Amino acid sequence: MVGAGRFAPGHLGGLTQIVPFEMVDAVLESTRTVQARVRALPSRVVVYLLLAAALFAELGYGQVWARMTAGLDGIDVADPVSSALAQARRRIGVKPLRELFDLVRGPAAGAARWRGLLVCAIDGTSMFTPDTASNLAAFGRVGGGNGPSGYPMLRMLTVVACGTRTVLGAVFGTLSVGETNYAPKLLGCLRQGMLLLADRNFAAAGLIEQVAATGADLLFRAKTNRKLPVIGHCGDGSWLSRIDTTTVRVIDAQVAVRLAGGPRRSERYLLITTLTDHRRYPATELVALYHQRWEIETSYLELKSTILGGRVLRARTPDGIAQEIYALLVTYQALRIAISDATATAAATTDRAGFSIALNTARDQVIQAAGVIADTTIDLIGKIGHAVLDHLLPAHRRRTSPRVVKRAISKHRAKGDIDRNSYKITVDVTINGQLTTGP
């Protein structure tokens, strides 16, 4: 149920059906990286090695290879040394992984829609790379009060579909370039029928113009001291304004959170949107919808904490880092598609799908070389989907917890008394004096 002969180790377990042999062969052909002769490590096998390495971030490539071949009893497979694996990865390069990501990226079934619009979010994060001269020259370190970071760091920016947390686009590079400078490179994945959410950092006039020019709508938070002149009033307390040539609607909201058994806290939100019809897109619903922006933070948690375990990336060169990140994004996307397919089939919400359950089931299938090729009776959910559905998380509860460091880097207790408990909440939204209460 795997490839024949020397191609047998080239698989990703059950995720191979999402990233099949034909897809990998096509990108190798288009990037002209197919091996000139059938080697002990054919190009297709090397691509799957890179993808499998994203599932086993704590292991070296030799141990990843051992897991890919563990279930291939009775098949004579190569036993390459680490230098052979390194040479094979360099031979493949970045292009096939980048093109493979272009093929799998995009919203999956079940992506959140609000009033017919596909809800997406854009934001950035940083990742550590090995401390080599070439990585330092390409990415740099971040400074701080206690000196520069111990490792070079890169910046990555993505657009994520809320709900399914599938990745629509990604860009990364040196940390010296800001998020708003990387953002225009991602606008190609936006189109009419989308609603893009973003925090205050992205509310620059030029970027708002560029997003609006794609045909997509936006809902950005702005700084509360920003001056936005009134050119028209809406019936729900919001007003119309103009940023350069773009007409926007401004929602000035006071969001008060009442904690069950705790205090009450309040914060002002100034939201900018191109959805100017206040009857079709009520202000209170837009304020509530903006909270979906945190879906992208959860996707970064899954990438950096659940998959990588907070580890530094492997590659010691910038090209190797690019290859590794694209492999990580492809594998993450495959996991998210598997989860989305399962929850869509069972009419369950993706919020209740356990990402770590999908990840660990995918790891088991790589070791067992299971589910590589579909049976004659096709199971649209697959082992990974069944594992997710068999262990659904509890229904989402509306609650809050303080945004503080819960486990300090230092072994000593953080100073000060901080209430670290989570509370159920009730939210009151006031828009220019009009109060709406929600659970």
C-alpha positions in Angstrom: 0.0 0.0 0.0 3.0 2.3 -0.5 5.3 3.2 -3.4 7.3 0.4 -5.0 10.9 -0.3 -4.4 13.1 2.7 -3.6 10.0 4.9 -3.6 8.4 2.9 -0.7 9.7 5.2 2.1 8.1 8.2 0.4 4.8 8.6 2.2 3.2 10.7 5.0 0.9 8.0 6.4 -2.8 9.0 6.2 -1.9 12.5 5.1 -0.5 11.1 1.9 -4.1 11.2 0.5 -4.1 15.0 1.0 -0.6 15.3 -0.4 -0.6 12.4 -2.9 2.2 11.0 -5.0 0.8 12.7 -8.2 0.9 16.1 -6.6 4.5 15.7 -5.4 5.6 14.3 -8.7 3.9 17.3 -10.5 5.8 19.9 -8.5 9.1 18.1 -8.9 8.5 18.0 -12.7 7.5 21.7 -12.9 10.5 22.7 -10.8 12.9 20.4 -12.7 14.1 18.6 -9.6 13.2 15.0 -10.6 16.3 12.9 -10.1 18.3 12.2 -13.3 18.5 8.5 -12.3 16.7 6.4 -9.7 18.8 7.0 -6.6 18.6 5.4 -3.2 16.8 8.6 -2.2 14.6 9.6 -5.1 13.3 13.2 -5.1 9.8 12.2 -4.2 11.0 10.4 -1.1 13.1 13.4 0.0 10.0 15.6 -0.2 8.0 13.3 2.0 11.0 13.1 4.4 10.9 16.9 4.8 7.1 16.8 5.4 7.4 13.9 7.9 10.1 15.9 9.7 7.5 18.5 10.4 5.5 15.9 12.3 8.5 14.8 14.3 10.1 18.2 15.1 12.0 16.8 18.1 13.9 14.3 16.0 16.9 14.5 13.6 16.3 13.5 10.0 17.9 10.1 10.5 15.3 9.2 13.2 12.5 10.6 11.0 13.7 8.2 8.3 13.6 5.4 10.7 9.9 6.1 11.5 9.0 6.4 7.8 10.5 2.9 7.2 9.4 1.2 10.4 6.2 -0.2 8.9 7.7 -1.4 5.7 8.3 -5.0 6.7 9.5 -7.2 3.8 10.6 -4.2 1.6 14.3 -3.6 1.0 14.8 0.1 1.8 17.9 2.2 1.9 19.7 3.0 5.2 21.2 6.4 4.5 23.7 8.1 6.8 23.0 11.7 7.9 25.3 13.2 5.3 23.4 11.5 2.5 20.1 12.8 3.9 21.6 16.3 4.0 22.9 16.1 0.5 19.5 14.9 -0.7 17.8 17.9 1.0 20.2 20.3 -0.7 19.6 18.7 -4.0 15.8 19.2 -3.8 16.1 22.9 -2.7 13.3 25.2 -1.8 11.2 25.4 -5.0 9.3 22.1 -4.8 8.2 22.8 -1.2 7.1 26.3 -2.1 5.1 25.2 -5.1 3.6 22.3 -3.0 2.4 24.9 -0.4 0.9 26.9 -3.3 -1.1 23.8 -4.3 -2.5 23.0 -0.8 -3.0 26.4 0.7 -6.5 28.0 0.8 -9.7 27.7 2.8 -11.1 24.3 3.6 -14.7 23.0 3.9 -16.3 24.5 7.0 -14.4 27.8 7.0 -16.3 30.4 9.0 -18.6 32.6 7.0 -20.5 35.6 8.3 -23.4 36.9 6.2 -21.9 35.2 3.2 -18.3 36.5 3.7 -15.3 34.2 4.3 -13.8 35.4 7.5 -10.0 35.6 7.5 -7.3 37.1 9.7 -3.8 38.4 9.1 -1.0 38.7 11.6 2.6 37.9 12.2 4.8 35.9 14.5 8.5 35.3 15.0 10.6 32.0 15.0 14.1 31.1 16.1 16.7 29.7 13.7 20.0 28.0 14.5 22.8 30.4 15.5 25.0 30.2 12.4 26.7 33.1 10.5 24.5 32.7 7.4 21.3 32.7 9.4 22.4 35.7 11.4 23.2 37.6 8.3 19.9 36.7 6.7 17.6 37.2 9.7 19.3 39.0 12.5 18.7 39.1 16.2 16.2 41.1 18.2 17.5 43.4 20.9 16.2 43.9 24.3 16.9 45.3 27.8 19.0 42.2 28.6 20.9 42.2 25.3 20.2 40.6 21.9 18.3 37.3 21.5 20.3 34.1 21.8 19.3 32.9 18.3 18.6 34.7 15.0 14.9 35.3 14.5 12.7 35.5 11.4 9.3 37.1 10.9 6.5 35.1 9.4 3.2 36.6 8.3 0.1 34.5 7.3 -3.5 34.9 6.3 -5.7 32.2 8.0 -9.3 31.3 7.4 -11.1 31.6 10.7 -12.8 28.5 12.0 -10.8 25.9 10.0 -7.5 27.7 10.6 -6.3 26.7 7.2 -3.6 28.9 5.7 -4.4 31.0 2.7 -0.9 32.6 2.2 2.4 33.0 4.0 5.5 35.1 3.7 8.6 35.2 5.9 12.0 36.8 6.1 14.2 39.1 8.1 12.9 40.4 11.4 14.1 43.9 10.4 11.2 44.2 8.0 7.9 45.1 9.8 4.6 43.3 9.4 3.0 46.1 7.4 5.8 45.9 4.9 5.3 42.1 4.5 1.5 42.4 4.3 1.3 43.6 0.6 3.0 40.4 -0.5 0.0 38.4 0.9 -2.8 40.4 -0.8 -2.8 38.1 -3.8 -4.7 35.5 -1.7 -7.6 38.0 -1.1 -10.6 38.3 -3.3 -14.2 39.5 -3.4 -16.3 37.7 -0.8 -13.7 37.7 1.9 -13.6 39.7 5.1 -10.1 40.3 6.5 -9.6 41.0 10.2 -6.5 42.6 11.6 -5.2 44.4 14.7 -4.1 48.0 15.2 -0.7 47.5 13.6 -2.3 47.0 10.2 -4.6 50.0 10.1 -2.2 52.1 8.0 -3.9 54.2 5.3 -1.8 52.7 2.4 -2.5 49.1 3.5 -6.2 49.8 3.8 -6.2 51.1 0.3 -4.4 48.1 -1.0 -6.7 45.6 0.7 -9.8 47.4 -0.6 -8.4 47.3 -4.1 -8.4 43.5 -4.0 -12.2 43.4 -3.7 -12.1 41.9 -0.2 -13.6 43.7 2.7 -11.8 44.5 5.9 -12.4 44.9 9.6 -9.4 46.5 11.3 -9.0 47.8 14.7 -7.4 51.3 14.9 -5.8 53.3 17.7 -8.4 55.1 19.8 -6.7 58.4 19.4 -6.9 58.3 15.6 -8.8 61.2 14.0 -11.4 60.0 11.5 -13.6 62.8 10.2 -17.3 62.2 9.9 -18.8 62.4 6.4 -22.0 60.6 7.1 -24.0 59.0 10.0 -25.4 55.5 10.3 -28.5 54.5 12.2 -26.6 52.2 14.7 -24.2 54.8 16.1 -21.4 54.2 13.6 -20.3 56.8 11.1 -18.8 57.0 7.6 -15.3 58.5 7.0 -12.7 58.5 4.3 -9.1 57.2 4.4 -7.4 58.4 1.3 -9.8 57.3 -1.5 -11.5 54.6 0.5 -14.8 55.1 2.2 -14.9 53.3 5.5 -17.3 52.9 8.4 -16.1 53.7 11.9 -17.5 51.9 14.9 -16.6 53.4 18.3 -17.5 50.8 20.9 -17.0 50.4 24.6 -16.7 46.7 25.4 -17.3 45.8 29.1 -16.6 42.3 30.3 -18.4 41.1 33.5 -16.7 38.2 35.2 -18.6 35.6 37.0 -17.3 35.8 40.6 -14.8 38.5 39.6 -14.5 42.2 38.8 -15.7 44.1 35.7 -13.3 45.5 33.2 -13.9 47.7 30.1 -11.9 48.7 27.0 -12.6 51.0 24.1 -12.4 49.6 20.5 -12.3 51.7 17.4 -13.0 49.6 14.4 -12.7 50.5 10.7 -14.5 48.5 8.1 -15.4 48.8 4.4 -18.8 47.2 5.1 -20.7 50.5 5.0 -24.2 49.2 5.0 -25.2 49.3 8.7 -28.5 47.5 8.1 -26.9 44.5 6.5 -23.9 44.5 8.7 -24.9 45.7 12.2 -22.2 47.3 14.3 -22.7 45.1 17.4 -22.3 42.0 15.3 -19.1 43.4 13.8 -17.7 44.1 17.3 -18.4 40.5 18.3 -17.0 39.2 15.0 -13.7 41.0 15.5 -13.0 38.5 18.3 -12.5 35.9 15.6 -9.1 37.5 14.9 -7.7 35.4 17.7 -8.1 32.3 15.5 -4.8 33.2 13.9 -3.1 33.3 17.3 -4.3 29.8 17.9 -2.9 28.6 14.6 0.5 30.1 15.6 0.2 28.2 18.9 -0.4 25.0 17.0 2.6 25.6 14.7 5.1 26.8 17.3 4.0 25.1 20.5 2.1 21.9 19.6 4.2 20.9 16.5 7.6 22.5 17.2 7.3 22.3 21.0 8.9 25.8 21.2 12.1 24.4 19.5 14.5 26.2 17.3 14.2 25.3 13.6 16.7 22.8 12.3 18.3 24.2 9.2 21.7 26.0 9.4 21.3 28.0 6.2 18.7 30.5 5.0 17.7 28.2 2.0 17.4 25.3 4.4 15.2 27.4 6.7 12.9 28.4 3.8 12.6 24.7 2.8 11.8 23.7 6.4 9.2 26.4 6.9 7.4 25.5 3.6 7.4 21.8 4.7 6.0 22.8 8.1 3.2 24.9 6.4 2.3 22.1 4.0 2.1 19.5 6.8 0.1 21.9 9.0 -2.3 22.6 6.2 -2.7 18.8 5.5 -3.6 18.3 9.2 -6.0 21.2 9.2 -7.7 19.9 6.0 -8.1 16.4 7.5 -9.7 18.0 10.6 -12.0 20.2 8.5 -13.1 17.3 6.3 -14.0 15.2 9.4 -15.9 18.0 11.2 -17.7 19.0 8.0 -18.9 15.4 7.4 -20.1 15.0 11.0 -21.6 18.5 11.2 -19.3 19.3 14.2 -17.6 22.6 14.8 -13.8 22.8 14.2 -13.5 24.5 17.6 -14.2 21.1 19.2 -11.5 19.3 17.1 -8.3 18.5 19.1 -5.3 19.5 17.0 -2.9 17.4 19.1 -5.1 14.3 18.6 -4.8 14.8 14.8 -1.1 15.4 15.0 -0.4 12.3 17.1 -2.6 10.1 15.0 -0.8 11.3 11.9 2.5 10.4 13.6 1.3 6.9 14.4 0.2 6.4 10.8 3.6 7.4 9.4 5.3 4.9 11.7 2.8 2.2 10.7 2.9 3.2 7.0 -0.9 3.1 7.2 -3.5 4.8 5.1 -1.1 5.8 2.4 -3.3 4.8 -0.5 -7.1 4.8 -0.3 -8.9 1.5 -0.1 -11.4 0.4 -2.8 -14.1 1.7 -0.4 -13.1 5.3 0.1 -13.4 6.6 3.7 -13.7 10.4 3.3 -12.9 10.9 7.0 -9.9 8.6 7.4 -8.2 7.4 10.6 -7.1 11.0 11.6 -10.7 12.3 11.2 -12.2 9.4 13.1 -9.7 9.9 16.0 -10.7 13.6 16.1 -14.4 12.9 16.1 -14.0 10.2 18.7 -12.3 12.6 21.1 -14.2 15.9 20.5 -13.4 18.7 23.0 -16.2 20.1 25.1 -18.4 22.8 23.6 -16.8 26.2 23.5 -17.4 28.3 26.6 -17.2 32.0 26.6 -14.6 32.9 29.2 -11.6 35.1 29.8 -8.2 34.8 31.5 -5.5 37.5 32.1 -3.0 37.9 29.3 0.1 37.4 31.5 3.1 35.1 31.6 1.9 32.1 33.4 5.3 30.4 33.4 8.2 32.8 33.6 11.5 32.0 31.9 13.1 32.4 35.3 12.7 29.6 37.8 11.8 32.3 40.4 8.2 33.4 41.0 7.2 36.4 38.9 6.7 39.5 41.0 3.3 40.7 42.1 0.0 39.0 42.8 -1.8 38.2 39.6 -5.2 36.5 39.4 -4.5 33.7 37.0 -8.0 32.1 37.1 -10.3 31.9 34.1 -13.8 33.2 34.4 -17.1 32.8 32.5 -18.1 36.2 31.1 -20.9 38.4 30.0 -20.1 41.1 27.4 -21.8 44.5 27.2 -21.2 46.5 24.0 -21.9 50.2 23.9 -21.8 52.0 20.6 -22.2 55.8 21.1 -24.5 55.3 23.9 -26.5 52.3 22.5 -26.0 49.3 24.9 -26.3 45.6 23.8 -25.8 42.8 26.3 -24.6 39.3 25.3 -23.8 36.1 27.1 
